[in-house]
């Protein structure tokens, strides 16, 4: 109130007083902007040092930055005699109009915030999202970016992610590798079971390997070998299992009538 009275008094005494007031207020907003930017960087670095998810840290620090700048701008407008109550109502009305115009983008923003809160995946996880598989590169407020195994970048809107099932292959340290094998039906079931168990007995597995009879047709018996491994070792284990099974069947003159099918976690591989 006192500052407003002083400004009005100066405006009557000195014609250029309002111009000086505008200049100082603009300078104040600029100073607050610089301070808020520095504070945003500081808060972001401190949150990341506290092992807060990088995207969450950036989001929270930017909220603080824009809150400070907004308070400074409204305060400065008030000191030069602008009715901030009317201005706030106008900003609210404009905000509602923009909200209707960009309701699709706002839904992506809301979905992005929910993804940051519930964290169904994080940067570096291998996931299946909305029909796409890849490693999470970045989680933004509007979109999520992931890189496919063949090094393609896919950008998925957050609204399309939050409303669909998400399969996170990296959530658990251990994963199961399923290998389907078809053997001629005239080979004894017990003999095949024993051969497959012998073949995988020397494989390094995080847990007991399994051999299961999963089907039977006129021509073949369908078997499945299941081994557990850490994701970082799963391709190596896959090669070891296929090699061991093939060598064991060949040594007994037993033919696999079809290609060995390997179900990798998150990927389909043909051996």
TIPA-885202 format. One line per 3 residues: number of its first residue (from 1); for each residue y, x, z of N, C-alpha, C. Coordinates in steps of 0.05 Angstrom, whole numbers, plus 5000, padded with zeros to 4 digits. Example, Ala and Ser with C-alpha at 12.3 -4.5 7.8 and 13.67 -1.06 7.14 Angstrom:
1 = 4886/5264/5156/4910/5246/5156/4934/5264/5156 ~ 4955/5257/5142/4979/5273/5143/5001/5258/5157
***
This chain:
1 = 4976/5017/5000/5000/5000/5000/5025/5017/5000 ~ 5025/5037/5017/5047/5056/5019/5051/5071/4993 ~ 5028/5079/4980/5030/5094/4955/5041/5076/4933
4 = 5033/5050/4933/5043/5032/4913/5073/5028/4916 ~ 5083/5026/4941/5112/5022/4946/5127/5046/4937 ~ 5115/5070/4943/5129/5095/4934/5131/5096/4904
7 = 5109/5088/4891/5109/5089/4862/5130/5070/4850 ~ 5132/5046/4861/5152/5027/4852/5180/5037/4856 ~ 5185/5049/4880/5211/5060/4886/5219/5082/4866
10 = 5199/5100/4861/5205/5122/4842/5210/5111/4814 ~ 5196/5090/4807/5199/5079/4780/5227/5068/4775 ~ 5240/5058/4797/5268/5048/4794/5287/5071/4794
13 = 5282/5092/4809/5300/5114/4811/5297/5133/4788 ~ 5272/5138/4780/5267/5157/4758/5251/5142/4736 ~ 5261/5139/4712/5247/5125/4691/5220/5136/4684
16 = 5218/5162/4688/5192/5175/4680/5172/5176/4703 ~ 5177/5162/4725/5160/5164/4748/5132/5152/4742 ~ 5131/5130/4727/5105/5118/4720/5089/5138/4704
19 = 5102/5152/4685/5087/5171/4669/5075/5193/4686 ~ 5091/5202/4705/5080/5223/4723/5057/5212/4739 ~ 5059/5187/4749/5037/5175/4764/5012/5172/4747
22 = 5015/5164/4721/4992/5162/4704/4979/5189/4700 ~ 4996/5210/4696/4986/5237/4692/4969/5246/4716 ~ 4980/5242/4740/4966/5251/4764/4940/5235/4768
25 = 4940/5210/4761/4916/5194/4764/4895/5202/4744 ~ 4903/5208/4720/4884/5218/4700/4873/5245/4709 ~ 4890/5262/4720/4881/5288/4730/4861/5284/4753
28 = 4866/5264/4770/4848/5258/4792/4821/5250/4782 ~ 4820/5232/4762/4795/5223/4751/4780/5246/4739 ~ 4794/5263/4724/4782/5286/4712/4770/5305/4733
31 = 4785/5309/4755/4776/5326/4777/4751/5314/4790 ~ 4751/5287/4794/4727/5274/4805/4703/5277/4786 ~ 4709/5275/4760/4687/5278/4740/4674/5306/4742
34 = 4691/5326/4744/4680/5353/4747/4664/5357/4773 ~ 4676/5346/4795/4662/5348/4821/4636/5333/4820 ~ 4636/5309/4808/4612/5292/4806/4591/5306/4790
37 = 4599/5319/4768/4580/5334/4751/4566/5357/4766 ~ 4583/5371/4782/4572/5393/4798/4553/5382/4819 ~ 4561/5360/4831/4544/5347/4852/4518/5337/4840
40 = 4520/5326/4815/4496/5316/4802/4476/5339/4797 ~ 4486/5362/4788/4468/5385/4784/4456/5395/4810 ~ 4472/5395/4831/4463/5404/4858/4441/5385/4868
43 = 4446/5359/4867/4427/5339/4877/4401/5341/4861 ~ 4403/5343/4835/4380/5345/4818/4363/5369/4824 ~ 4376/5392/4828/4361/5417/4834/4348/5415/4862
46 = 4362/5403/4881/4350/5400/4908/4327/5381/4908 ~ 4328/5359/4893/4306/5340/4891/4282/5353/4878 ~ 4286/5368/4857/4264/5382/4843/4252/5403/4861
49 = 4269/5417/4877/4259/5436/4896/4241/5423/4917 ~ 4247/5397/4923/4232/5382/4942/4207/5369/4929 ~ 4201/5377/4904/4178/5368/4889/4179/5338/4882
52 = 4204/5328/4878/4208/5301/4868/4204/5303/4838 ~ 4191/5282/4826/4187/5281/4797/4213/5286/4782 ~ 4213/5304/4762/4237/5312/4748/4253/5289/4737
55 = 4240/5269/4726/4254/5246/4714/4268/5230/4736 ~ 4254/5227/4759/4266/5212/4781/4290/5227/4792 ~ 4288/5253/4794/4310/5270/4804/4335/5267/4786
58 = 4331/5268/4760/4353/5265/4741/4366/5238/4743 ~ 4349/5217/4746/4359/5190/4747/4376/5186/4772 ~ 4366/5194/4795/4380/5190/4820/4406/5206/4821
61 = 4406/5230/4811/4430/5247/4811/4451/5235/4792 ~ 4443/5224/4770/4462/5211/4752/4474/5186/4764 ~ 4458/5171/4779/4469/5147/4792/4491/5155/4811
64 = 4487/5177/4827/4508/5187/4845/4532/5196/4830 ~ 4528/5209/4807/4551/5219/4791/4568/5196/4781 ~ 4556/5176/4769/4571/5154/4758/4583/5136/4780
67 = 4571/5135/4803/4582/5119/4825/4608/5132/4835 ~ 4608/5159/4837/4633/5173/4846/4655/5170/4825 ~ 4649/5173/4800/4669/5171/4779/4680/5142/4778
70 = 4663/5123/4782/4672/5095/4782/4691/5089/4805 ~ 4684/5099/4829/4701/5095/4852/4728/5108/4847 ~ 4728/5132/4837/4753/5146/4831/4771/5132/4811
73 = 4758/5121/4790/4773/5107/4769/4786/5082/4780 ~ 4770/5066/4795/4781/5041/4807/4803/5047/4826 ~ 4800/5068/4843/4821/5075/4862/4847/5083/4848
76 = 4844/5099/4827/4868/5108/4812/4882/5084/4798 ~ 4866/5066/4787/4879/5043/4774/4894/5026/4795 ~ 4883/5024/4819/4896/5009/4840/4922/5021/4848
79 = 4924/5048/4849/4948/5061/4858/4971/5058/4838 ~ 4965/5053/4813/4987/5049/4793/4993/5020/4789 ~ 4983/5003/4807/4991/4975/4807/4974/4956/4790
82 = 4951/4965/4780/4933/4948/4764/4916/4932/4784 ~ 4914/4906/4779/4898/4888/4796/4868/4893/4791 ~ 4856/4908/4809/4828/4915/4804/4809/4892/4808
85 = 4818/4871/4822/4801/4847/4825/4797/4834/4798 ~ 4819/4831/4784/4818/4819/4757/4802/4837/4738 ~ 4807/4863/4742/4792/4882/4725/4762/4882/4730
88 = 4755/4879/4756/4726/4877/4763/4713/4853/4750 ~ 4728/4830/4751/4717/4806/4739/4714/4809/4709 ~ 4734/4823/4697/4732/4827/4668/4708/4845/4661
91 = 4705/4867/4677/4683/4885/4673/4656/4870/4676 ~ 4655/4853/4696/4630/4837/4700/4624/4819/4676 ~ 4645/4806/4666/4641/4789/4642/4632/4805/4618
94 = 4645/4828/4614/4637/4845/4592/4608/4855/4596 ~ 4602/4861/4621/4575/4871/4627/4554/4850/4621 ~ 4560/4825/4627/4541/4803/4621/4538/4800/4591
97 = 4560/4801/4576/4559/4799/4547/4542/4822/4535 ~ 4547/4846/4545/4532/4869/4535/4503/4866/4543 ~ 4498/4855/4567/4470/4851/4575/4455/4832/4556
100 = 4468/4811/4547/4455/4792/4529/4451/4806/4501 ~ 4471/4822/4494/4469/4835/4467/4448/4856/4467 ~ 4444/4870/4490/4425/4892/4491/4402/4886/4510
103 = 4394/4861/4511/4373/4853/4530/4347/4868/4524 ~ 4341/4875/4499/4317/4891/4493/4319/4918/4505 ~ 4342/4931/4502/4346/4958/4513/4345/4957/4544
106 = 4356/4936/4555/4356/4934/4584/4328/4929/4595 ~ 4311/4916/4579/4283/4912/4588/4268/4939/4587 ~ 4276/4956/4567/4264/4983/4567/4273/4999/4591
109 = 4299/4996/4598/4310/5010/4621/4296/5001/4647 ~ 4292/4974/4650/4279/4964/4674/4250/4974/4675 ~ 4237/4974/4652/4209/4984/4651/4208/5014/4658
112 = 4229/5029/4649/4230/5058/4655/4233/5062/4685 ~ 4250/5046/4698/4254/5049/4727/4227/5042/4741 ~ 4213/5022/4733/4188/5015/4745/4167/5037/4742
115 = 4167/5049/4718/4148/5072/4713/4154/5095/4732 ~ 4180/5099/4737/4188/5121/4755/4180/5115/4784 ~ 4181/5089/4791/4175/5081/4819/4145/5082/4824
118 = 4129/5070/4806/4100/5068/4810/4084/5092/4800 ~ 4096/5108/4782/4084/5133/4772/4055/5129/4764 ~ 4049/5113/4743/4021/5112/4733/4013/5137/4719
121 = 4032/5154/4711/4026/5180/4699/4051/5197/4704 ~ 4047/5223/4699/4069/5242/4702/4068/5262/4679 ~ 4089/5278/4676/4091/5297/4655/4067/5316/4656
124 = 4053/5320/4633/4030/5337/4632/4004/5322/4632 ~ 4004/5296/4639/3979/5281/4640/3970/5273/4611 ~ 3944/5272/4607/3933/5263/4582/3926/5233/4585
127 = 3939/5216/4568/3937/5187/4572/3931/5173/4546 ~ 3923/5148/4549/3921/5129/4526/3940/5106/4532 ~ 3961/5104/4515/3982/5084/4519/3986/5068/4493
130 = 3982/5042/4495/3989/5024/4473/3975/5033/4447 ~ 3951/5043/4449/3936/5052/4426/3940/5080/4418 ~ 3957/5095/4433/3963/5123/4427/3952/5141/4449
133 = 3940/5164/4441/3930/5183/4460/3946/5209/4458 ~ 3953/5221/4480/3967/5246/4479/3975/5255/4507 ~ 3988/5278/4508/3997/5290/4533/4026/5282/4537
136 = 4033/5272/4561/4060/5264/4567/4079/5288/4566 ~ 4099/5286/4548/4119/5307/4546/4144/5301/4563 ~ 4153/5276/4562/4177/5269/4576/4177/5239/4582
139 = 4186/5231/4606/4189/5203/4613/4219/5198/4616 ~ 4231/5184/4597/4259/5178/4598/4263/5149/4608 ~ 4288/5141/4612/4293/5114/4622/4287/5093/4601
142 = 4289/5099/4576/4284/5080/4555/4258/5084/4540 ~ 4249/5109/4537/4225/5115/4521/4209/5136/4536 ~ 4183/5137/4528/4165/5159/4538/4155/5174/4513
145 = 4156/5200/4515/4148/5217/4492/4121/5231/4499 ~ 4102/5230/4481/4077/5244/4485/4069/5259/4460 ~ 4054/5281/4464/4045/5298/4442/4014/5294/4439
148 = 4006/5288/4414/3978/5283/4408/3963/5309/4406 ~ 3936/5309/4407/3920/5333/4405/3925/5349/4379 ~ 3933/5335/4358/3939/5349/4333/3969/5355/4330
151 = 3983/5356/4354/4011/5365/4356/4031/5348/4341 ~ 4028/5321/4344/4048/5302/4334/4062/5290/4358 ~ 4088/5286/4355/4104/5274/4376/4105/5243/4372
154 = 4098/5228/4392/4099/5199/4391/4119/5189/4412 ~ 4137/5172/4404/4157/5160/4422/4151/5131/4426 ~ 4145/5123/4451/4137/5095/4457/4158/5082/4475
157 = 4169/5059/4467/4188/5045/4485/4175/5038/4512 ~ 4190/5042/4533/4179/5037/4560/4170/5008/4564 ~ 4183/4989/4551/4175/4961/4554/4148/4956/4543
160 = 4140/4971/4522/4114/4968/4510/4092/4982/4527 ~ 4101/4999/4545/4081/5013/4562/4076/4997/4587 ~ 4097/4988/4601/4094/4976/4627/4078/4950/4626
163 = 4078/4936/4604/4064/4910/4602/4036/4912/4591 ~ 4026/4937/4587/3999/4940/4576/3982/4959/4593 ~ 3956/4957/4591/3939/4975/4606/3944/5005/4599
166 = 3944/5022/4620/3948/5050/4616/3923/5065/4626 ~ 3912/5082/4609/3889/5098/4616/3897/5127/4620 ~ 3895/5136/4645/3904/5164/4651/3879/5181/4655
169 = 3873/5198/4636/3849/5215/4637/3852/5239/4656 ~ 3877/5245/4663/3882/5268/4680/3885/5261/4710 ~ 3882/5235/4716/3886/5227/4744/3866/5240/4763
172 = 3841/5240/4754/3819/5252/4770/3813/5280/4759 ~ 3807/5298/4777/3801/5326/4770/3775/5327/4754 ~ 3754/5312/4762/3729/5313/4748/3726/5290/4728
175 = 3713/5295/4706/3709/5274/4686/3681/5277/4675 ~ 3670/5254/4666/3643/5253/4656/3642/5255/4626 ~ 3624/5272/4616/3619/5276/4588/3593/5262/4580
178 = 3594/5243/4562/3570/5228/4554/3562/5237/4526 ~ 3537/5244/4523/3526/5253/4497/3502/5236/4489 ~ 3505/5221/4467/3484/5204/4458/3465/5219/4438
181 = 3439/5216/4442/3419/5230/4425/3398/5210/4417 ~ 3392/5209/4391/3372/5191/4380/3347/5208/4372 ~ 3324/5200/4384/3299/5215/4379/3279/5196/4366
184 = 3262/5207/4348/3242/5191/4334/3226/5175/4354 ~ 3220/5150/4347/3207/5132/4366/3178/5139/4372 ~ 3166/5156/4354/3138/5163/4359/3135/5186/4379
187 = 3157/5197/4389/3155/5217/4410/3154/5204/4437 ~ 3136/5214/4454/3132/5202/4480/3158/5202/4496 ~ 3163/5179/4509/3188/5176/4525/3189/5197/4548
190 = 3166/5199/4562/3166/5218/4585/3170/5247/4575 ~ 3159/5253/4552/3162/5280/4541/3191/5286/4534 ~ 3204/5266/4521/3232/5270/4514/3250/5272/4538
193 = 3244/5256/4558/3260/5256/4583/3258/5284/4596 ~ 3234/5295/4597/3230/5321/4610/3244/5343/4594 ~ 3242/5342/4567/3255/5362/4551/3285/5362/4554
196 = 3296/5338/4555/3326/5336/4558/3334/5346/4585 ~ 3319/5340/4606/3325/5350/4633/3324/5380/4634 ~ 3304/5392/4621/3301/5421/4621/3324/5433/4605
199 = 3333/5420/4584/3354/5431/4567/3381/5433/4583 ~ 3386/5414/4600/3412/5414/4613/3411/5425/4642 ~ 3387/5434/4650/3384/5444/4677/3401/5470/4682
202 = 3406/5485/4661/3422/5510/4665/3451/5506/4660 ~ 3460/5482/4654/3489/5477/4648/3504/5475/4675 ~ 3527/5489/4676/3544/5487/4699/3558/5460/4700
205 = 3551/5444/4720/3562/5417/4721/3571/5412/4750 ~ 3594/5398/4752/3604/5391/4778/3591/5365/4787 ~ 3566/5367/4795/3550/5343/4801/3524/5344/4785
208 = 3504/5330/4794/3478/5331/4781/3479/5318/4753 ~ 3471/5333/4732/3469/5321/4705/3449/5298/4705 ~ 3453/5279/4687/3435/5257/4685/3424/5254/4656
211 = 3399/5244/4655/3387/5236/4629/3379/5207/4631 ~ 3389/5191/4613/3383/5162/4615/3374/5151/4588 ~ 3353/5134/4588/3344/5119/4565/3361/5094/4562
214 = 3377/5092/4541/3397/5070/4539/3390/5050/4517 ~ 3370/5055/4501/3364/5036/4480/3339/5044/4464 ~ 3329/5024/4449/3304/5028/4434/3305/5010/4409
217 = 3300/5023/4386/3298/5008/4360/3271/5013/4347 ~ 3268/5003/4323/3243/5007/4309/3239/5037/4301 ~ 3261/5051/4298/3259/5079/4288/3264/5100/4310
220 = 3281/5094/4329/3290/5115/4348/3291/5104/4377 ~ 3290/5123/4395/3297/5117/4423/3324/5130/4428 ~ 3341/5115/4441/3369/5123/4446/3371/5135/4474
223 = 3379/5160/4476/3383/5174/4501/3412/5181/4505 ~ 3419/5185/4531/3446/5194/4537/3444/5215/4559 ~ 3457/5238/4553/3459/5259/4573/3487/5258/4584
226 = 3489/5259/4611/3515/5256/4625/3519/5280/4643 ~ 3541/5294/4639/3548/5317/4656/3577/5314/4665 ~ 3583/5325/4689/3609/5324/4700/3622/5352/4698
229 = 3648/5352/4692/3663/5377/4689/3693/5372/4694 ~ 3707/5394/4700/3736/5392/4702/3747/5390/4673 ~ 3769/5376/4670/3779/5371/4643/3785/5397/4628
232 = 3794/5417/4643/3801/5443/4629/3776/5456/4618 ~ 3752/5449/4628/3727/5462/4619/3710/5443/4602 ~ 3720/5419/4596/3702/5399/4585/3693/5405/4557
235 = 3710/5418/4541/3702/5425/4513/3681/5447/4513 ~ 3684/5466/4532/3665/5487/4534/3638/5476/4543 ~ 3638/5458/4562/3613/5445/4572/3600/5429/4550
238 = 3616/5415/4534/3606/5399/4511/3590/5417/4492 ~ 3601/5440/4485/3588/5458/4467/3562/5469/4479 ~ 3562/5475/4505/3538/5485/4518/3516/5464/4518
241 = 3523/5439/4524/3503/5418/4525/3491/5413/4498 ~ 3507/5410/4477/3497/5405/4450/3479/5428/4441 ~ 3488/5452/4446/3471/5475/4438/3445/5476/4452
244 = 3445/5471/4479/3420/5471/4494/3401/5449/4486 ~ 3411/5425/4481/3395/5403/4473/3383/5408/4445 ~ 3399/5417/4427/3389/5422/4399/3367/5444/4400
247 = 3371/5465/4414/3351/5487/4415/3325/5477/4428 ~ 3327/5461/4449/3303/5451/4462/3287/5432/4444 ~ 3301/5414/4430/3287/5396/4412/3275/5411/4389
250 = 3289/5431/4378/3279/5447/4356/3254/5463/4364 ~ 3254/5473/4388/3231/5489/4398/3206/5473/4399 ~ 3208/5446/4402/3185/5429/4404/3180/5413/4378
253 = 3195/5421/4357/3193/5408/4331/3199/5378/4333 ~ 3218/5372/4350/3227/5344/4353/3254/5341/4339 ~ 3256/5322/4321/3280/5318/4306/3297/5296/4317
256 = 3323/5301/4317/3342/5280/4323/3349/5267/4297 ~ 3342/5241/4294/3344/5227/4268/3373/5223/4259 ~ 3392/5223/4278/3420/5219/4271/3436/5241/4284
259 = 3461/5242/4275/3478/5262/4288/3481/5256/4318 ~ 3483/5278/4333/3488/5275/4361/3516/5265/4365 ~ 3519/5244/4380/3546/5232/4385/3555/5240/4413
262 = 3580/5251/4414/3591/5260/4439/3615/5243/4446 ~ 3615/5231/4470/3638/5215/4479/3654/5233/4499 ~ 3677/5243/4488/3694/5259/4505/3714/5240/4520
265 = 3721/5248/4544/3742/5232/4558/3768/5232/4543 ~ 3775/5209/4531/3800/5208/4517/3799/5215/4487 ~ 3776/5224/4478/3773/5232/4450/3744/5227/4441
268 = 3741/5221/4415/3715/5219/4404/3709/5243/4387 ~ 3686/5256/4393/3678/5280/4379/3651/5276/4366 ~ 3648/5286/4342/3622/5285/4329/3610/5314/4329
271 = 3585/5316/4339/3573/5342/4338/3555/5345/4314
***
